[in-house]
Amino acid sequence: MAWIVLLLAGLLEVAWATGLKYTDGFTRPLPSILTGAAIVGSMALLSLAVRTLPIGTAYGVWVGIGTVGAAIAGIVLFDESASVARLAFLGLLIVAIIGLKATH
């Protein structure tokens, strides 16, 4: 169950990281409120997951999910670079996330 909670926390991290782009420096109320709610939700779920998971593993997986997800969102939503090198490094990050979970 902790892994599912951690996955949800990571997905909310993707949401708030992506949402930052839409807040326009927190000058747009609705995107700012939604982004703030995603931040709080992500942290709350992370805090639940670390009740049973080691902090180093949980935090590493959480950050990794957020990083990969935000990078993919940037490519899809904001026309950021999808170079072979960038995608390869994202692949390495996914391998690292899987490795952290596998060695838990």
Summary of the structure (lengths in Angstrom):
residues: 104
radius of gyration: 14.4
end to end distance: 14.4
largest distance: 42.8
contacts: 306
relative contact order: 0.16
helix: 83%
strand: 0%
